[in-house]
Amino acid sequence: MPDQPKSNVRAFDPDTGATSPLEAFRLKHGISLSELSKICGITGASVGSVHRLTKNQLSPSYTLHLRGILARNLPKYLIEQGLDRSEIDKELSALFQEGEYQPMISQRIALTRKAVKFFGLDVDPFAHPPQSRDEVYISPGLQEVIDSIFDAVQYQGFVCVTGDIGSGKSTLRAMVEEKCERDRNLRIVWPEFFDMKNVTPMQIAEALLRTFDADVPRNAVRRGKEVKELLASMYQDGTRVALGFDECHRLNDSTLSSLKNFLEMSSGGFKRYLGVLLFGQPIFEGRLRDRKFRELIERVEMIRMPDFGETADKYLAHRLQLAGGNVKQLFDPDAVKLICSQATTPLSLGNIANEAFLISMDEFKNSQVIGAAIRTKMFFESKNEPAFRQRKISGGNLK
């Protein structure tokens, strides 16, 4: 049994009064001792025990027991609070020791050339994002999201699409851009900056003007007037324009609030000149609930990327077909069910499926992935537990 976990930050934090990393984490996220006790579960701990846990006052064995429960249950709680998975992984990986916390976002697992050949594939099915619309698996849920985005462009709406890393937001953006390129009456401007946190409304206005080869006045008032006149002229010509922001959760408060001003550019009547599209991580939803963004949250249509679990099996079959494979030949039904039940995004499905491929080849010399076999080498959790426990990997291959 490992030794009692040691503190990985200083024993006392004068800013918060915390005496342990766990207590500092609890205070940072406003988690009460009662809530922390509930997170530990019915068979977990009383409030008193949790309090002593945060003070490093429990026995080594009981400490390890409670920390193990917290490592499994904290991710779900934090997701419900609006944190994105990458931020949760970063914080909990620092809070817990190696082996206690299993990250939700797994590291990329690639198939070796040997594995690609062994399974009769042309390429690694999950090595590259779709190269064209024909390679995209469009589920009914994804089609609804696409339709909502185009409505926002055509009718000057305000839409925010959120999803975890690897959920398909970049593919969605590519599809939107491609369709707009085919329709001369639809234009989306994506202001691109190295650091989204420092973007200003003046820079956004400049990006709009430069996209359409218009003059860029230095004076803020004149620049705003120039943008409105440009958009009014384009509207009269039948061109519909939208502003698009990737990684919108990184925008600073001032710039985020200014989006309302861009949205309200109009003829003074019913004709609005500009739509706004936002793409970001789930943490953005929680941020918009702040009262200072009330005027935005009342206007924006919040859309989450579709539940991947409903179509994971079809996505798996689609990606394998593109790579020259057949899902029924490469995976038995039990393996498909296991892999799809654990995948929360297309990215995670690819990593899990590729790990199953490598295990089947290296451990069982089997060109079909068998569910009963990979159960002995991979960790599959119930839906009430963290989605997938990643094995140690190095350079894209299993150790």
Protein Blocks (a to p, Z undefined) as FASTA:
>chain_A
ZZddddfbdfbdfknopabfklmmmmmnopafklmmmmnojklccfklmmmmmnopacfk
lmmmmmmmmmmmmmmmmmmnopafklmmmmmmmmpcghjaccfbdcdddddfklmmmnop
abdfklpccfbfklpccdfklmmmmmmmmmmmmnopaddddddehilpmmmmmmmmmmmm
mpmkbccdddddfblmlpcfklmmmmmmmmnopacdfblklmmmmmmmmmmmmmmnopac
ddddehklmpcfklmmmmmmmmmgcehiabcfbdcdddddfklmmmmmpmklmmmmmmpc
cdddddfklmmmmmmmmmmmmnopafklmpcfklmmmmmmmpmbfklmmmmmmmmmmmmm
mmnopabdcfklmmmmmccddfkbcfbacdddeehiaZZ
